[in-house]
Amino acid sequence: MANLAEFEQYLDHLCEVLRRVERSTGLKDYCRGLMLPIARKSVEPLAACSDPLHVAAKHQSMHHFVAKSEWSDAAVMGRVRDWVVPTLGLENGCYWIIDDTGFPKKGKHSVGVARQYCGQLGKQDNCQVAVSLSLASEQGSVPIAYQLYLPKDWAADPARRKTAGVPADIAFATKHEIALAQMRQAIACGVQPGVVLADAGYGDETAFRDGITDLGMLYAVGIRPATTVWAPGTAPLPPKPWVGRGIRPTRLRREPGHEPIAVKALAMALPPEAYGSVTWREGTNNHLTSRFAALRVRPAHRDYLGTEMRPEEWLLIEWPDGEAEPTKYFLSTAPADATTEQLVFVTKMRWRIERDYQELKQEFGLSHYEGRGWLGFHHHATLCIAAYGYLVAQRLKHGGSKKNFAQPEASALPNDYVPRGRRTSAAPCA
């Protein structure tokens, strides 16, 4: 089929940055395997479906390619970006989406595994967490950067670092610091700037928001209900008057009765007419409606330590009908003349990352990697994103449909094939 031939051209496009010819076979076999309609996409099932008559040899070569071969994840991701970006239509609106995703894990030996919040489970549990940056438009989206979050106890443990192959230049960094580093790298690579979107786990960090502003980009990020702002018409007090002795006061002030307010308290105090219904679209046909209020405020985080007031920003509040209180809050540096409908449209673009992760995990095996090392974790993710990137480009070329996408077929396995770890005979009776 024509698009299978185009897929081979895409793989050749990716292989141009591998530096060694023998690595091309590994990348092509792995990506072809990830496109197959098989349930499990760890290395052995991929090898078994790629070359069913020589499973052991193919497994060994594919494992070496993904777990040990020193090719550049950033270079391959750059080739994926170069292929997909022309199909996204970024000239009509460009968005940078920051998010993270968790992978539940047992044991403690897989790189970066620790007891931490896992979005997939919705609670604290043993898992790995990776931070990603996605490039998005109204038509589609694709991850362009991806890095494992290394908890403090891992970053400070030389023995575990050595066993897992964590590079020496990888030190502890918070998730928002990883995200800012990804954005700086994207700018250095010439990626088109866009509006940065993130949930409250990132948006609540003042340093993260300031970092985005320092990069010259706008943002629309979630914040938590307890985040404090100066309500419309209020601001921190100027420095105390100088009395002519000592150091001249320069810091802004707060006083009892003249203090910032939590966004939840501000939202609850607004009159009912401050909220209006707005309809937006998620996906091709899914239209949603909720109530929103938008007002200009000043973020108040530790401004009493500063000498200048923070600029005004938009506070967007979502309070759906039937709810006892508002459910979501956002801060945005959108222009002062932006409408509520425009603010809602931009903030709701973040839904695309949810679909990306869902498809990457369910259809491309992002969470199926069974190795424990740093290199393999990132190589597997890069190849999953590469396979997904091709699908995104094909959808956009064919009007967002899967109908014209020809999926490779898995080879039939030999009758005597038994996956590693499975019994070759019946289990004994109790």
Secondary structure by P-SEA (a helix, b strand, c coil): caaaaaaaaaaaaaacccccccaaaaaaaaaaaaacccccccaaaaaaaaccccaaaaaaaaaaacccccccaaaaaaaaaaacccccccccbbbbbbbbbbbbbcccccccccccccccccccccbbbbbbccccccccccccbbbbbbcccccccaaaaaaaccccccccccaaaaaaaaaaaaaaacccccbbbbcccccccaaaaaaaaaacccbbbbbcccbbbbccccccccccccccccccccccccccccccccaaaaaaacccccbbbbbbbccccbbbbbbbbbbbbbbbcccccccccccbbbbbbbbccccccccbbbbbcccccccaaaaaaaaaccaaaaaaaaaaaacccccccccccaaaaaaaaaaaaaaaaaaaaaaaaaccccccbbbbbbcccccccccccccccccccc
